Amino acid sequence: MTSLGRLPLALATGTILGASLLHGDTNLQTVLERKVVLTENKTIFTLFCLLNLGGYDEENNPAGMHATRIQVRQQLAREAPPEVARRIRSFYQAHKNADPYNYSVVAMLTSGPPDFKFTAQWPDVSKDPSFGSLEGLPPLLRDLYATAPIEKIYAGVRPDYRRYIDLYRAAIVAQVSKVLTYCRVSTLADISGGEVQHAAIIPNLLDSFDHAFSFVLSDTFDSVEGPQEKIGYNPHEFVHSITNPISYDATYKTLQEHAGPLYDVARTIPGIGDVDSLQNFLDENLVRAISLKYLDDATPARSAKLREVMMQEYRSGYILERFFYEQLGEYEKSGQGLSAYYPTMLKRLDAKYELASWKQETKTLPK
């Protein structure tokens, strides 16, 4: 999953702490229903039609792609004009280093269908080559939308999206409310980095199962989420909206430097994402720890299962996940908000000990 920290842009980042939360409204469910929307999105739908037509075929589910994705891919193969399809495949092949996250940020910086014109934010964002290299995307989106029956295709699968959204909504509200309570959001008035006013969860049945990424544009936190075999909500991406302002607060830069040796090792491990900066590395480890620890209800079997999952991630290269997971046990007892407790955790970090422990646990050294 891709965190907000992957956006090295001059865009607003912050937490989805409604003003009502900061000023005493503790009815989290009411706030969530008002501020967190589960929505269809024609821009993302058109983009993933383009990506699937262009050659994007990643899939995590051993049983294969979602039935809706298969149906749309078949329709596009039949009904997209050959010349447009050829141009899209050529563009996709020429930009193999870009992933759905990069494509989605660029697409969402347009006006959407039918024109797909860049918004006023694009000139600043385009300075980053990971986005700027995709400047040719909007004309392709515009041509695909104009020449292929995108609206007809979408109308045919829209009932699938509506059913999925209905099932997903209750899971989102329940889990986000629970993790906000765990992070003591209603007491975090001192969090830096501003406030994101809205969160949009965008189900995307044209992506791989269990693939998600998120970003913040203007005042909206967008989380684009592939289908799930069993519908539930892992608030990993949402937790980033709480932790990002803490992890990227310059106040903690000196304390964070203690984790430098761990970051240096982690960035050499194949397959470990989200380590393009020390702050990003710390944030991802903290988010992974929170996304499991908030589910711990202290029953032995559940606690053991959650710790087992955490240790699997830890062994795979998230070297600080176990440290944060254990520190969160002390955080729970402290009564403090997450931002207030964050420096306490960093002060307790012994990088030499953590690295030696991780090497002992894995029995292998990163190459």
C-alpha positions, -999 to +999 in steps of 0.1 A: +000+000+000+012+034-008+013+061+019+006+098+018+043+102+023+050+091-012+037+125-024+068+146-022+047+176-033+038+210-020+003+196-014-017+198+017-011+169+041-027+165+074-052+145+094-088+140+088-097+157+121-129+175+116-132+208+133-161+193+153-137+167+167-112+193+178-139+213+195-155+186+216-178+166+193-168+130+203-195+113+183-170+098+159-196+079+139-216+111+132-184+129+121-173+100+099-206+098+081-204+135+074-167+136+064-158+102+050-175+093+017-175+061-002-179+071-038-178+061-074-153+080-095-155+083-133-120+096-136-105+066-118-128+042-138-117+057-171-081+057-160-082+020-151-100+012-184-069+028-200-044+009-178-061-025-183-063-018-221-026-007-220-013-039-204-018-035-166-025-070-154-012-072-119-033-094-097-029-106-061-057-131-060-046-167-070-082-173-082-079-145-107-093-110-114-126-097-101-155-106-125-162-069-132-126-064-142-127-093-166-160-081-181-146-046-187-113-059-202-133-080-226-155-052-237-126-028-242-108-054-263-138-056-285-149-020-286-119+003-282-107+016-316-076-002-326-056+029-332-065+044-298-057+010-281-023+009-299-014+044-287-024+035-251-003+003-252+026+022-265+023+049-238+020+023-211+051+004-223+071+036-225+063+044-189+069+011-171+084+028-141+051+045-133+026+026-112-012+030-107-005+055-079+015+079-102-012+075-129-040+082-105-025+113-090-020+127-125-055+117-136-071+133-105-053+165-113-075+169-143-111+180-147-122+144-154-144+133-183-150+143-209-122+169-213-095+158-188-079+192-187-052+198-161-061+218-130-042+248-117-021+224-094-005+206-123+024+230-130+038+225-094+032+188-093+047+182-128+081+194-114+084+159-099+095+136-128+075+107-115+044+127-123+057+151-150+067+122-172+030+113-175+020+147-190+007+129-221-019+109-201-048+134-203-050+134-241-051+096-241-079+096-214-098+122-235-095+101-267-104+068-250-135+084-234-145+100-267-140+070-290-148+039-267-182+034-251-169+042-216-203+054-203-220+023-217-194+000-202-197+018-169-235+016-169-233-021-174-211-027-143-224+002-121-248-022-102-217-042-092-201-009-078-233+000-060-236-034-043-200-033-033-203+002-019-233-007+002-214-037+017-183-017+022-198+014+039-206-002+072-172-018+075-154+015+068-174+035+094-169+008+120-131+004+115-122+040+110-142+050+141-123+024+160-089+034+149-096+071+154-106+063+190-074+042+194-053+071+182-072+094+205-079+118+177-104+138+197-076+149+220-050+156+193-056+193+190-018+199+189-012+178+157+007+199+131+003+200+094-032+214+090-065+196+085-079+177+056-116+184+054-128+154+035-119+117+029-130+099-002-127+061-004-129+051-040-137+014-046-119+003-078-131-031-091-107-027-121-076-032-100-060-062-083-076-076-052-062-061-020-042-033-037-047+002-024-030+036-024-038+071-012-029+107-017-040+142-006-050+168-032-062+202-020-084+194+011-093+158+002-077+126+013-083+100-015-079+063-010-082+042-041-089+006-031-091-026-051-117-053-044-116-077-015-126-113-015-142-108+019-153-072+023-138-055+054-118-024+059-081-023+068-076+014+078-039+013+069-042+041+043-065+061+066-040+058+095-014+075+073-037+106+074-033+106+112+004+098+114+018+118+085+017+152+102+036+136+132+062+118+111+069+147+089+070+173+117+105+189+117+103+191+155+112+154+156+140+154+131+168+150+156+151+122+174+143+105+142+179+104+131+184+077+158+167+054+133+191+062+105+211+029+106+178+009+104+166+030+075+199+024+057+195-014+060+158-014+051+163+005+019+186-024+006+159-050+011+142-060-022+104-056-022+102-032+007+083-001-004+078+033+012+114+038+022+123+068+000+131+089+031+137+084+068+104+100+077+086+078+052+103+047+066+093+056+102+058+065+092+052+032+073+065+011+103+043+031+127+012+028+105+017-010+101+020-014+139-011+007+146-032-011+119-027-043+138-024-032+174-058-013+175-075-047+168-060-063+199-088-069+224-064-087+249-079-121+243-049-146+241-058-161+207-064-128+190-033-112+205-012-141+194-026-140+158-020-102+155+015-106+168+022-134+144+011-111+114+032-083+128+062-105+130+058-117+095+059-081+083+088-073+106+109-102+093+102-092+057+121-059+064+099-035+083+126-034+110+109-009+133+074-024+132+080-046+162+095-017+182+065+005+175+041-024+182+055-030+216+057+008+223+020+011+215+013-012+244+028+014+267+010+042+247-023+025+255-015+028+293-003+064+291-036+081+284-017+106+261-025+114+225-005+098+198+014+130+189+023+137+225+036+101+230+055+100+197+088+116+210+087+092+240+088+063+217+117+077+197+137+085+228+134+048+238+147+036+204+181+017+206+190+013+169+219-011+176+197-033+197+168-033+171+191-041+142+209-069+161+175-083+171+162-082+136+193-099+122+190-126+148+153-131+140+158-134+103+192-152+105+202-135+073+218-102+064+203-080+036+224-082+005 
